[in-house]
Amino acid sequence: MGEAKRRKTSMGEKYGQETRILPWVPITKTQSEQFVQWTTKGAWIGIILTVIAWITIRFIGPAFGWWQVV
């Protein structure tokens, strides 16, 4: 308990606030981790949709005769 009080007095108003990535960028470390999680999920969704589209165009499309349209 003494360590927490010492830290609180030395940090002042900054005590209990999240740390920023860089002092001049208003983004916290938690926000940056959430951004990485969202973009990773988005990338995987994009990859899956691309594979589904490729399979549809490459295999299913010609089976229905869509290749003769061109």
Phi, psi and omega per residue, in radians:
M1 nan -0.571 3.135
G2 -1.150 -0.648 3.134
E3 -1.123 -0.718 3.136
A4 -1.127 -0.707 3.119
K5 -1.160 -0.724 3.119
R6 -1.097 -0.752 3.135
R7 -1.121 -0.686 -3.141
K8 -1.128 -0.738 -3.136
T9 -1.236 -0.608 -3.115
S10 -1.329 -0.572 -3.109
M11 -1.494 -0.458 3.108
G12 1.212 -2.193 -3.085
E13 -1.237 -0.376 -3.104
K14 -1.370 -0.110 -3.113
Y15 -1.150 2.229 3.101
G16 1.545 -0.130 3.116
Q17 -1.552 2.641 3.124
E18 -1.263 2.623 3.122
T19 -1.444 2.592 3.124
R20 -1.594 2.787 3.095
I21 -1.128 -0.935 3.054
L22 -2.252 2.619 -3.074
P23 -1.037 -0.552 -3.076
W24 -1.661 -0.035 3.115
V25 -1.829 2.139 -3.078
P26 -1.431 0.833 3.122
I27 -2.170 2.230 -3.137
T28 -1.498 2.947 3.136
K29 -1.141 -0.652 3.114
T30 -1.113 -0.740 3.116
Q31 -1.117 -0.660 3.127
S32 -1.197 -0.626 3.080
E33 -1.160 -0.692 3.090
Q34 -1.131 -0.677 3.105
F35 -1.074 -0.748 3.121
V36 -1.126 -0.712 3.115
Q37 -1.098 -0.803 -3.136
W38 -1.121 -0.769 -3.116
T39 -1.202 -0.574 3.086
T40 -1.154 -0.782 3.092
K41 -1.085 -0.743 3.121
G42 -1.084 -0.688 3.118
A43 -1.128 -0.753 3.125
W44 -1.144 -0.673 3.093
I45 -1.104 -0.730 3.098
G46 -1.093 -0.718 3.123
I47 -1.124 -0.775 -3.131
I48 -1.116 -0.770 3.118
L49 -1.124 -0.630 3.090
T50 -1.130 -0.746 3.121
V51 -1.132 -0.743 3.123
I52 -1.093 -0.771 3.118
A53 -1.102 -0.735 -3.129
W54 -1.117 -0.770 3.118
I55 -1.095 -0.727 3.139
T56 -1.103 -0.837 -3.104
I57 -1.224 -0.713 -3.036
R58 -1.337 -0.727 -3.015
F59 -1.921 -0.812 -3.045
I60 -1.329 -0.711 -3.134
G61 -0.985 -0.947 3.133
P62 -1.096 -0.476 3.123
A63 -1.135 -0.480 3.120
F64 -1.658 0.016 3.094
G65 1.473 0.319 -3.136
W66 -1.247 -0.287 -3.112
W67 -1.271 -0.287 -3.126
Q68 -1.418 -0.163 -3.125
V69 -1.152 -0.582 -3.060
V70 -1.298 nan nan
